[in-house]
Amino acid sequence: METIDIIAMTLGVAWASGINLYAAILVLGVMGAGGYTQLPESLTVLQDPLVLFAAATMYFVEFFADKIPGVDSGWDAIHTFIRIPAGAMLAVGAAQGLEINQAAELAAALLGGSLAATSHLTKSSTRLVLNASPEPVSNATASVLEDLAVIGGLWSALNYPVAFIIFIILFILLAIWLLPKLWRAIKDIVSTLRGWLSKKTQPAVEGFSADPESQQNDIIENLIEAKSKKINDDN
């Protein structure tokens, strides 16, 4: 494989791992085992039937878990500790096709881990915002699109490396612009939930309603009643 092919594969496997690690392993393993592409020697283990079986099993589980609102965010939270280091390891494995030294391997791990973290945070943050919607269709649609993006992205990285590298640059720029907006939206959602929960759990004062607006009306009525009683007592 040429240098540009190895660079594209290194970026591709890291990016895809942050979105769906098991799909990424399946795509590379199947394409390598089927002779559709030549994997670096350090990644030929992905073609092993045992690895393919394990990846297929976990992809089957994720395929359903990733489409259930709430469950998908929990799954993403757990996989924060799996996708990012796995993306770094796979990036190093791909980069070893260039017969690099230890310093270059460390650089590949840092870049691969950072790219996997970027795609993972973009996916998980988007899912948290989508979970605020009352219907489950958006989650299922997003999940299917993510799986297709992983398959199409890796296929592009292996067949059109230059185009894929340009795509990765654009993706990073998009993530830099989008992530702060997603985090602000998540912060607003959390604040709304806290306000709703505090309103629900706020104890009622004896003689007053638990609703703040009703409490204000009750206080005014009691003040008026007390004033009237005092006037009557004076008379």
C-alpha positions as CSV (number, residue, x, y, z in Angstrom):
1,M,0.0,0.0,0.0
2,E,1.2,3.5,-0.7
3,T,1.8,6.2,1.9
4,I,-1.4,8.0,1.2
5,D,-3.4,4.8,1.5
6,I,-1.9,4.1,4.9
7,I,-2.6,7.6,6.1
8,A,-6.2,7.4,5.0
9,M,-6.7,4.0,6.6
10,T,-5.1,5.3,9.9
11,L,-7.5,8.3,10.0
12,G,-10.4,6.2,8.8
13,V,-10.2,3.4,11.4
14,A,-9.8,6.0,14.2
15,W,-12.7,8.1,13.0
16,A,-15.0,5.0,12.5
17,S,-14.0,3.5,15.9
18,G,-15.4,6.6,17.7
19,I,-18.8,6.1,16.0
20,N,-19.2,2.3,15.9
21,L,-16.1,0.3,16.9
22,Y,-17.6,-3.1,16.1
23,A,-18.8,-2.1,12.7
24,A,-15.4,-0.7,11.9
25,I,-13.7,-4.0,12.8
26,L,-16.2,-6.0,10.8
27,V,-15.8,-3.8,7.7
28,L,-12.0,-4.0,7.8
29,G,-11.9,-7.7,8.7
30,V,-14.4,-8.8,6.0
31,M,-12.8,-6.7,3.3
32,G,-9.4,-8.0,4.3
33,A,-10.5,-11.7,4.5
34,G,-12.4,-11.3,1.2
35,G,-9.4,-10.0,-0.7
36,Y,-11.1,-6.6,-1.3
37,T,-8.2,-4.8,0.4
38,Q,-4.7,-5.5,1.8
39,L,-4.5,-4.8,5.4
40,P,-1.1,-4.0,7.1
41,E,0.4,-7.0,8.8
42,S,-0.4,-5.7,12.2
43,L,-4.1,-5.5,11.3
44,T,-4.5,-8.9,9.7
45,V,-5.7,-10.2,13.1
46,L,-9.0,-8.5,12.2
47,Q,-9.5,-11.2,9.6
48,D,-9.4,-14.0,12.1
49,P,-12.8,-15.8,12.3
50,L,-12.8,-15.5,16.1
51,V,-12.3,-11.7,16.0
52,L,-15.0,-11.4,13.3
53,F,-17.4,-13.5,15.4
54,A,-16.8,-11.4,18.5
55,A,-17.2,-8.1,16.5
56,A,-20.4,-9.4,14.8
57,T,-21.9,-10.4,18.2
58,M,-21.2,-7.0,19.8
59,Y,-22.4,-5.2,16.7
60,F,-25.7,-7.2,16.9
61,V,-26.1,-6.0,20.5
62,E,-25.2,-2.4,19.6
63,F,-27.5,-2.4,16.6
64,F,-30.5,-2.7,18.9
65,A,-29.2,-0.9,22.0
66,D,-28.2,2.1,19.8
67,K,-31.8,2.6,18.7
68,I,-33.5,2.9,22.1
69,P,-33.8,6.4,23.5
70,G,-31.9,6.6,26.8
71,V,-30.3,3.2,26.3
72,D,-28.2,4.6,23.5
73,S,-26.7,7.4,25.7
74,G,-25.9,4.9,28.4
75,W,-24.2,2.7,25.8
76,D,-22.2,5.6,24.5
77,A,-21.2,6.5,28.1
78,I,-19.8,3.0,28.7
79,H,-18.1,3.0,25.3
80,T,-16.2,6.2,26.0
81,F,-13.7,3.9,27.7
82,I,-13.7,1.5,24.8
83,R,-13.9,3.3,21.5
84,I,-11.3,5.9,22.2
85,P,-8.4,3.6,23.3
86,A,-9.4,1.1,20.6
87,G,-9.3,3.8,18.0
88,A,-5.8,4.7,19.1
89,M,-4.7,1.1,19.0
90,L,-6.1,0.5,15.5
91,A,-4.6,3.7,14.3
92,V,-1.2,2.5,15.4
93,G,-1.8,-0.8,13.8
94,A,-2.7,0.9,10.5
95,A,0.3,3.3,10.7
96,Q,2.7,0.4,11.1
97,G,2.2,-0.4,7.5
98,L,4.7,2.4,6.9
99,E,7.3,0.7,9.1
100,I,7.4,3.6,11.4
101,N,9.5,4.0,14.6
102,Q,8.3,4.2,18.2
103,A,8.0,8.0,18.1
104,A,5.8,7.9,15.0
105,E,3.7,5.1,16.6
106,L,3.1,7.3,19.7
107,A,2.1,10.2,17.4
108,A,-0.3,7.9,15.5
109,A,-1.8,6.8,18.9
110,L,-2.3,10.4,20.0
111,L,-3.8,11.5,16.7
112,G,-5.9,8.3,16.4
113,G,-7.2,8.6,20.0
114,S,-8.0,12.3,19.5
115,L,-9.9,11.7,16.3
116,A,-11.8,8.8,17.8
117,A,-12.7,11.0,20.8
118,T,-13.9,13.8,18.4
119,S,-16.2,11.5,16.5
120,H,-17.4,9.7,19.7
121,L,-18.2,13.0,21.5
122,T,-20.0,14.3,18.4
123,K,-22.1,11.2,18.2
124,S,-22.9,10.9,21.9
125,S,-23.7,14.7,22.2
126,T,-26.0,14.6,19.2
127,R,-27.8,11.6,20.7
128,L,-28.3,13.3,24.0
129,V,-30.0,16.2,22.2
130,L,-32.1,13.8,20.1
131,N,-33.2,12.0,23.3
132,A,-35.0,15.2,24.3
133,S,-37.5,14.6,21.5
134,P,-40.6,12.7,22.4
135,E,-40.5,10.2,19.5
136,P,-38.0,7.4,18.9
137,V,-37.8,7.7,15.1
138,S,-35.0,10.2,15.2
139,N,-32.8,7.9,17.3
140,A,-33.3,4.9,15.0
141,T,-32.7,7.1,11.9
142,A,-29.5,8.5,13.4
143,S,-28.3,5.1,14.3
144,V,-28.8,3.7,10.8
145,L,-27.1,6.7,9.2
146,E,-24.1,6.3,11.6
147,D,-23.7,2.7,10.6
148,L,-23.9,3.6,6.9
149,A,-21.3,6.4,7.5
150,V,-18.9,3.9,9.1
151,I,-19.2,1.5,6.2
152,G,-19.1,4.2,3.5
153,G,-16.3,6.1,5.2
154,L,-14.0,3.1,5.5
155,W,-14.7,2.0,2.0
156,S,-13.9,5.5,0.8
157,A,-10.7,5.5,2.9
158,L,-9.5,2.3,1.2
159,N,-10.5,3.3,-2.3
160,Y,-10.4,7.1,-2.5
161,P,-7.8,8.1,0.2
162,V,-7.4,11.7,-0.9
163,A,-11.1,12.4,-0.9
164,F,-11.4,10.7,2.5
165,I,-8.6,12.8,4.0
166,I,-10.4,16.0,2.7
167,F,-13.6,14.7,4.3
168,I,-11.8,14.2,7.7
169,I,-10.5,17.7,7.6
170,L,-14.1,19.0,7.0
171,F,-15.4,16.8,9.7
172,I,-13.0,18.2,12.3
173,L,-13.9,21.7,11.3
174,L,-17.6,20.8,11.6
175,A,-17.0,19.2,15.0
176,I,-15.2,22.3,16.3
177,W,-18.2,24.4,15.3
178,L,-20.9,22.0,16.3
179,L,-19.7,20.6,19.7
180,P,-20.0,23.8,21.7
181,K,-23.6,24.3,20.4
182,L,-24.5,20.7,21.3
183,W,-23.0,21.1,24.8
184,R,-25.0,24.3,25.3
185,A,-28.1,22.5,24.2
186,I,-27.4,19.7,26.6
187,K,-26.8,22.2,29.4
188,D,-30.2,23.8,28.7
189,I,-31.9,20.4,28.8
190,V,-30.3,19.5,32.1
191,S,-31.3,22.8,33.6
192,T,-34.8,22.3,32.4
193,L,-35.0,18.8,33.9
194,R,-33.6,20.1,37.2
195,G,-36.2,22.9,37.3
196,W,-38.9,20.4,36.6
197,L,-37.8,17.9,39.2
198,S,-37.3,20.6,41.9
199,K,-40.8,21.9,41.1
200,K,-42.2,18.4,41.4
201,T,-40.5,17.7,44.7
202,Q,-41.0,21.1,46.3
203,P,-43.0,20.4,49.5
204,A,-46.2,22.4,50.1
205,V,-46.3,24.8,53.0
206,E,-49.2,24.1,55.3
207,G,-52.2,26.2,54.2
208,F,-50.6,27.0,50.8
209,S,-50.4,25.2,47.4
210,A,-47.2,23.5,46.2
211,D,-47.3,25.5,43.0
212,P,-45.3,28.8,43.3
213,E,-47.9,30.9,41.5
214,S,-50.7,29.5,43.6
215,Q,-48.6,30.1,46.7
216,Q,-48.3,33.8,45.8
217,N,-52.0,34.0,45.3
218,D,-52.6,32.3,48.7
219,I,-50.2,34.7,50.4
220,I,-52.1,37.8,49.0
221,E,-55.4,36.4,49.9
222,N,-54.2,35.7,53.5
223,L,-52.8,39.2,53.8
224,I,-56.1,40.7,52.6
225,E,-58.0,38.5,55.0
226,A,-55.7,39.5,57.9
227,K,-56.1,43.2,57.1
228,S,-59.9,42.9,56.9
229,K,-59.9,41.1,60.3
230,K,-57.9,43.8,61.9
231,I,-60.1,46.5,60.6
232,N,-63.2,44.7,61.9
233,D,-61.5,44.2,65.3
234,D,-60.7,48.0,65.4
235,N,-64.3,48.8,64.7
